[in-house]
């Protein structure tokens, strides 16, 4: 890297040579970027977060998915850096919407022992609106977001000097975690 263009050129060549099978599906982003993105959208007023005992930001839901994956692997949260986690945002939003819209007690974010009982209809409606707005925003920026996440992944890999197994969450119900 003798001139200022070398890093950009090497990224451009790597991207051009990447096989389509290696490209991530639409809406999949590096897990480490989700909290930053969601907080920035909230700070700019593009997402309106409603404070409630029930509401959990999407990054929290993603971290819960990560923790479940680690637990199923017999791993500790301390070992999370052994993996590179990616979030399938459309699938995560869909899964959370299913929890919100179901009338059964399988919602993992509701627990009377935590003094959190079933959400009220207005709370549920606000979170559904929030998630749908988030999905719309991500659809508008997903091309740029995907490129930034891919660049971040490569930088992390090069900086650590190792390649970590990539895990896309949430995993489908049929996949063995």
C-alpha positions, -999 to +999 in steps of 0.1 A: +000+000+000+022+027-013-004+052-024-038+064-011-058+044-037-044+010-028-069+001-001-099+011-022-086-007-052-080-039-033-116-038-019-129-031-054-111-061-068-122-084-039-158-073-044-157-079-082-142-114-077-168-124-051-190-152-062-228-147-061-231-176-037-210-157-012-232-126-013-256-122+016-294-122+011-311-089+010-317-073+044-289-092+062-266-070+082-236-074+105-251-078+140-226-053+155-241-026+133-278-030+143-277-012+176-258+017+161-283+019+132-313+017+154-301+043+179-291+067+151-326+063+135-342+070+169-319+100+176-328+115+142-365+110+148-369+086+119-381+059+143-402+069+173-395+046+202-423+043+227-411+037+263-429+009+278-421-020+301-429-043+272-411-027+243-377-040+234-356-024+207-348-046+177-311-048+186-322-063+220-342-089+202-312-097+180-289-101+210-315-125+225-313-146+193-275-145+196-276-156+232-300-185+224-277-196+196-247-196+219-267-215+246-277-242+220-241-245+211-231-251+247-212-218+246-210-188+269-217-152+260-180-147+267-174-168+235-195-146+212-164-133+195-156-168+182-184-162+157-194-134+132-231-128+137-253-115+109-289-105+114-315-114+088-335-083+095-367-092+076-368-126+093-361-111+127-389-084+123-413-111+110-405-133+140-411-105+164-443-095+146-455-131+150-449-129+187-467-096+190-497-109+170-500-143+186-526-147+213-507-175+231-483-172+260-452-181+239-439-146+238-404-148+254-404-112+264-435-115+287-429-130+321-451-123+352-420-131+374-403-100+358-435-080+365-441-079+328-475-093+317-493-094+284-490-062+264-519-039+260-534-035+226-520+001+222-485-010+233-486-039+208-499-016+180-471+009+187-444-018+185-459-033+153-458+002+137-423+007+149-411-026+134-429-019+101-413+016+099-379+001+107-384-024+079-394+003+054-363+024+063-340-006+059-354-014+025-346+022+014-310+019+026-302-018+023-278-015-006-256+009+012-260-009+045-250-042+029-219-027+015-209-011+048-215-043+067-195-063+042-166-038+045-169-040+083-167-078+082-136-077+061-119-051+082-127-071+114-114-103+098-082-087+086-077-069+119-081-100+140-060-121+115-086-149+117-117-160+099-147-167+122-177-189+113-205-167+101-239-172+117-271-157+103-298-151+129-326-159+135-320-193+123-349-211+106-368-234+130-355-265+111-319-255+113-298-273+139-282-246+161 
